[in-house]
Structure formats: C-alpha cells, structure tokens
Amino acid sequence: MLKVAKFGFYMFGINTYVVYDPEEKEAAIIDPGMSQKREFEALDNFIDREGLKVTHLINTHLHIDHAISDLWVKEKYGVPVEAHADDAFLGKYLAQQAQSFGIPGEYVEIEIEQKLKEGDVIKIGRGELKVLHVPGHSPGSICLYDKEDGFVIVGDALFEGSIGRTDLPGGNHRQLVDAIKNKLLTLPRETAVYSGHGNPTTIGREWDSNPYLV
C-alpha cells in the first residue's frame, strides 16, 4: 500500500509529493518545487524521519515551478530525472522559463534520463504507479495512477473546479480537455485527485461539477 505526503512550497504555490511504501521504505519524489532553505529541510526531514530510500524523481511535466529543484534531488539522492520525452524542450530552456516568469537565479537545462510513456509502470516498493499521458497543458504532461490505492497525481492537467492553463508553449486547450475526458474521467469516481496546485478533489466531483469539462 502506497502513501502520499503533500508539501506546499512557495514557488507558485506548488504541490510537491512524496509517494512511498511505508513497509519497503522506497519513495518517489514528484515535481520538486523547493526554492527556500526551509523547504529543502522540510522534504529532507520527512525522508529522514520515515527512513525512506528515494528511488525515483518524476516530473509530471517540465514547467519550471515543477522542476526547479530537479538537479538538487538528482544529486542528493542519486536518481535520474524521469519525464515524458515530449517535454524535453522545456527542460532544455529552463533558464528562459525562469526569465519569462521573473524568477531570479541561474538555471541549467534539465535532461530527461528516463523517458516515460503511456502505460509505463513505475514500481515503488510493493506499489505501482501507471503512467497516463495527458497532454495539453504541456505536450509531455503525464499523470500517475495508483489503481490499488485509489489515487492519481495529475500535475497541472486537472484541478478542483478547473483545468490547466494552455497558453504556454506547447499548450492546447482542446487536446487537454479531450485527454482529461479520455484518460482521467474514465477512472473510478472515488479516485482521489492530487493536483500540482490547490486542494485535492475526486474524479466524481470533477465529472459532476467541473465547468471546463461539460
């Protein structure tokens, strides 16, 4: 049985997740958005306190708020960057992304070392996350579905009462809506939805009331 720990970090109100097997002590860090010392310490302290071994670094997509601390996690825990190949161009132009958002600092490009695709299964201890390709917010946006434990981590594809913005490079509104309907709304209604920003929701709630999906 996998558990989900959510961390809310300063940069754009990003939700970073640690998905872990409390028995086998393996963990995945998803969308590391730390930008302040206390945020790095909060994540580190949780990993240490739970006695976890980080075995995966996964990006739901490579917009800078979700990938700003990829290289730190990669170096500290010795894990490769895992993401969809269609977002490689975003990793390459991380510095330009920072500049466009007015984020200070120097940023080097992020290279995807483990390319994820639709249907891939990521093992974390005895649990599994299935990769769903849900493009539209970015070309390589993916969601991570745990059927056994009844949750899906959706990045910026779907939010409580909303969907991801599509005005950034590679965005496509119709593609996003179609992908949500085909890949996410077909999941069981009780599936918990953990988004890249904001509060958790459920598939059933978004099916019934999300105004962007009517």
N, C-alpha and C positions, 0 to 999 in steps of 0.2 A: 504494500500500500504506500503510495507516494503522498507526501505532504507538500503544501505550498506556503512559503513565507513571502510576504509582500513588504517591500521597502519603498516609501515615498521619498524621492530625492528632489532637491531644489531645482535642478535644471529643467524648466518647462513642466514642473510637477510630474516628473517621470516615475512610473512604477517599475521597479526592478524586482524580479522574482528569483527566489531560490527554490527549486523543486528538488526534493530529496527523499531518500529511503531511510527512515529512522532506524531500521534494523541493520541494513547493509552499510549504512553511513556513506553512501555515494550521493553526489549532488550535482545539479546543473545550475549555473548562473545564467539568467536570461535577461538580455538588454541592460547591461551595467551602465547606469546613468549617474554615477557618483562624480561630484565636482568639488566637494569640500572635504577637508580633513576628517571632520566628524562623520561624514557619510561613508568614507572608506573604513573608518574604525567601526562603524555600526555593522557593516557587512562582515568585516573580519571577525569581530567579536561573536557574531552569530555562528559563523563557520567553526570557530574555535570552541565555543560553548557546546555546540552539538556534536563536536568531534567528527566533522564531515571531511571527506575527501572530494574535492572538486574534480569531476571527470569530464565536464562539458562546459563550454562557453558558447551560448547560442544567441544569435540575433534574429528577432522576428523580421527585422529589416534594418537597413544601414543608414537611416537618418541620424544626424549627429547626436541628438538627445538620447537615443537608444544605444549608441555605440561609443560614446565619448570616453569610456573607461575600458574599452576592449583590450588595448595593449597592456594596461596595468594588470588586468585579470590574467591575460595570457602569460605575462612574465612571472607574476607571483605564484600562480598555480600550475604553470606548465601545461596549459591546454590550448589546442588550436582554436581559431575562430571558425565557427560553423554558421553558415547562412546560405541563402539561395543565390545561385550564380547570377541571376538577373539583376541583383543589386550590387554587383561588383563595381559598377561605375560610381556609385555613391561612396563606397569605401575609398576609391581612388581619389575622389575630390572632397575629402573630409575637411581640408583647410578652407576650401571655397564655401562649403556649407557653413562653417563657423563664421566666416566673414559675412555671409549673407544674413545670418541671424544676429550679427553684432556680438559674437562670443569672443572674448579676448583669449589670447594664448596661441601657441604654436602646435599644429596638429599634423602628424604624418599620415600617409594613406594607410588604410586597413586592407589587408589582403585576405580573402576568404581561403582558408586552408582546407576546410572540409565542406564541400559543396552539397547542400541538402536539396532534395527534390520531393515532389508529391509522392506520398506513400512510404517514404523512408521511416524506419522505426528507430528511435533513439532509446537505448537501454540505460536506465538509472537504477542500479541495484537490481531488485526483482521487478521493478516497474518499467513501463514503456510509455513514450510519447510518440504519437504518429504525426508525421509532417503533412499538413494540408497547405497547398499553395493557394493563397487568396490574394491575387494581385489587384491593383487599382490605387491603393494609397501609394505604393511603390511597385515597380514591376516584379520584385522578388519577395514581396510580403508573404510570410508564412504564419500559420497558426499551429499550435502544438496541442494535440488532443490526447487525453488520457481517458480511454473508454472505461476502464475498470473503476477508476476513482471518480469519474463523472465531472471532469472539468476540462476547459480548453483555454489556453493562453493565446490571445488574439492580436497582440501588438496594437497597432493603430487602425486595424481593419474595422472593428466594431466597438461601440461604446454604449453605455447606458443612455438610451434615447437618441443615439446619433451614430454616425459612421465617420471614418477617417476623411481628412481633407484630401482633395485630389488636384490641387492647384500647384503642387510642387513637381519638379522634373520627373517625368515618367508616370505621373498620376493619370487616372482615367476613371471618371465617375461611373459610367455605365458598366465598365469592367468590374469595378468594385462591388456595385450593387448585385450584379449577376453572380459574382463569386461568393458573396455572403449568402445569397439565397441557395446556391447550389452546394456549397461546402459546409456552411455553418448552421443555417436554419433547418437542415436535414438531420442534425444531431438531436438526441432526445431532449425534450422540452426542459427537463430538470437539470440539464448540464449547466454547471457554473461557468460563467464567462469572466475571465480576468483580463482586463484591458491594460493598454500601455499608459493610460492616464485615467484618473477618476475612479469611480466606485465599481465594484463587481456587480454583475447582473446575471440573468439566466437566459438561455435560448428562448424559453417560452415567453418570458416577459418582452423580449425584443420582437419576437414573432407577433405578439398581440398589439404592441403599442409603439414600436419604433416608426416615427413618421417618414423616415427615409426609405423604408422597405415595403411600403404599401403598393 
